[in-house]
Amino acid sequence: MKIKDIYIKAFLSVAIIALLQSCKKGTLDNIKPAGSPTSTNFWKTADDAQQAANGLYEIQSNSEDMYGRGFFWFIDASDDMVVGRTSADRENIKNFICTGNESSIYAPWQLHFVIMKRANDVIANVPAVSMDQKTKNFILGQAYLIHAVMHLEIADLYGSDKQGAPLLNRTNPLAFPVQLTSVKDNYAYIEADLKKAASILPYFDQLAPADYGRAHKTAAWAYLAKTYLHAKDYANAEKYADSVILSGKHALLSNYADVFKIANNYSSEYIWSVASSLNGQSILPGAMLENKGWGLYNGFGYFQPTKELVNEFEPGDKRLPATILQNGDAFQYFGQSYTYPIGGKSNSRTGYQFNKYMEPFSYAGGIHVSLNGDEPSTDLNVPLLRYAEIILIKAEAELMQGKSADAEINMIRARAGLAPVSGATMANLKHERRCELAGEWSDRNFDLVRWGDAQAVYAQPLHGADGSIVWKARTFDPARDNVWPIPPKDIQISQGQLKQNAGW
C-alpha cells in the first residue's frame, strides 16, 4: 500500500530558508516545522493513524542517506575501512576537516529530524483517534521507539557533556528545536521514550508476519541498554541487557555467517534492522560491493576494509571469511563460483572487500537484488542492533563495574571457533566488538571516541593487503572531534538558537 505522506519538509530544508527570507519580522514565529499535518483532513480515523505509523519507516528504508550510505560515512571515519572512491567531501569527513554542510552530513542530519517530527505527530495526535486500544498502543509504541532511536543517533554524533544535541519540542511543535545543556539530558529523554515504548509494545513473536520489521518490546529494552551504556550508567546498561537476554526471545545463531542471510532476516538474533520487506531496502550491500560489480552489477565500492581490521582477527576466527573477502577466497556471485577478485582484477584501493552482505548477490538471475542498478538494494535485512551486541553491551557494563564478563565474552568467542578467555579485560571486550561487529551500524568510530582511544588509533596510517599505506595518519583532536559539526546552514536558520560544537 502506498504511504499517504502528509508531511511538509520545512524544518532543516531549503524551504525554511526561503520562508525566512520572506518573513518580514526575521523571526521563527510564523514558521511551521516539518511534518505538521493539517488536523482538518487527517488524524480522524484508525486508517489515518496506521498511515502515519507507516510513515515512520518510509525514510529509514527508502532513503540512501539514512541507512544506505549517507549515515555510514560517519562510521567510515574509523580505522576499519577507507573511502573507496575519490570524493572530496567524504574524504574530508574521514579526515575530520569537514564543515558540516556537506551533503553526506547534512542529508542524514535533516532526515533524522524529519522522522522525529513524524513520531512526535503520532504521539500528539493518535491518542485522540477513536480505535481499539491494543492497536493504538502498538502505533504509539512504534513512535516512541523510533523517536528514541533517531534521537540517540543524533545525540551520539552531536552531543557532548559540554553541549547537548538539539531536540524538537514535543509539547510545542511550533517551537524551534532547543539545544539541551548536556548530552546527558538527551540520554535522559531517550531513556524515558524507550521505557514508554517498552511498556506498551508487544513482543516480536506476538506480531503478525505482515508487521515484521516494526517496533517490539525487546528492541526497546535493547536500545535502553545501549543508551545507558553511552550515558555511562553501567548498572542500568547491564539491567536492560539482561532484560533482553532473560526474556527467552533471543539466541545466537550457531553459525556466524548465517546471521547475514536472507532466510534469517527475522531469526532469533534479530532485534532491529532496516526491514527489507516493509517499505524498501537498504543499499548498503550494493554500496560495499566492488565498484561496477565486475561488469555484472552496479556496485558502488564506497567502503573498503583495511589490513588493520583483517589483522585484528585471531587465526581460525570464523568471522574473518564471513566478514571480508581476501585474495583467493572463493565466493558465489550471480550463480557462479569465483575467487576474489574476479579475473584477478579489482578497483578496491585496499585489496579487500566486505563479504558480510554479499549473500543476496550469490543467486542466479539476481532474484534478490534490485533490477535498478543505480539503487543497488537487496532483500537482506541490514542489522542495526542484534543480539550479539546486547551480549557485548552487558559484558562491557560488567567490566566497567569491576565484575567478570568472561561468560558473555566466551559466548561470542565460542561461536567464532575461538578458545575461551579467563579474566577478561576491556582489551578483550574491544577486540570482540571490533571482530563481531565490523562493517555494521554499531559504529566503530563512536566506540573509539567514547573509549578515549581515537586520537592514538588515528595517528597511525591505514594499509592495504599488500602492506602499502592507503590512508595517511590523521590528526584527531579529542576536544573537538569527539562530536561532529552541526550544519552551519541550520545554525544560521536558527538565528542563534543553535550553537556550533566547540572547535568547529
Number of C-alpha atoms within 10 A of each C-alpha: 6 7 13 11 13 17 19 14 20 19 23 23 18 14 14 20 17 11 16 18 12 10 14 8 10 12 12 18 11 13 16 19 22 23 23 18 16 10 9 7 9 14 23 15 14 16 13 17 24 18 19 25 24 21 21 22 22 17 19 25 23 21 19 23 25 23 23 25 24 20 20 24 21 21 23 26 23 21 24 22 28 27 24 24 17 9 10 12 18 26 20 14 22 22 18 19 16 18 16 21 16 15 14 20 25 22 20 21 24 18 20 20 24 25 25 25 26 26 28 24 21 24 19 14 15 24 16 12 15 13 14 9 10 12 14 20 18 20 27 26 31 29 29 27 30 26 25 28 21 20 25 24 15 22 25 22 18 21 28 19 10 12 19 24 28 24 18 19 14 16 9 9 18 17 16 20 20 15 19 17 16 16 25 21 19 26 24 13 15 25 23 14 22 27 19 16 30 24 13 19 26 18 15 21 10 11 16 8 9 9 13 18 23 24 26 26 22 26 25 31 28 27 26 30 29 27 27 24 21 21 19 15 16 21 16 19 29 24 17 24 29 18 16 22 19 10 11 9 15 18 13 18 17 11 13 17 19 16 24 21 18 19 12 15 25 17 16 16 20 25 30 23 22 27 24 21 17 17 19 19 29 29 29 26 29 31 25 25 26 25 20 16 20 16 9 12 22 19 24 24 23 25 29 26 33 27 22 17 18 20 10 14 17 14 10 12 17 18 22 25 17 19 24 22 23 20 14 12 12 15 18 17 20 18 13 10 11 15 16 19 22 16 9 9 10 18 16 22 22 26 21 25 27 25 22 24 27 24 21 24 23 18 15 13 10 17 14 18 23 18 13 10 16 13 21 23 26 28 23 27 26 27 21 17 22 21 24 22 22 25 23 22 27 27 26 27 27 19 18 18 13 10 14 18 25 19 15 20 25 18 16 21 20 13 17 22 15 16 11 14 14 11 9 19 19 14 8 15 19 17 13 21 20 19 20 21 19 22 26 18 17 18 19 24 20 20 18 19 17 15 11 13 13 23 17 12 17 20 13 14 15 25 23 22 18 10 12 12 16 18 21 13 14 17 17 19 12 13 9 14 19 24 20 23 23 24 21 17 15 24 15 13 20 19 12 10 14 21 18 17 20 15 10 16
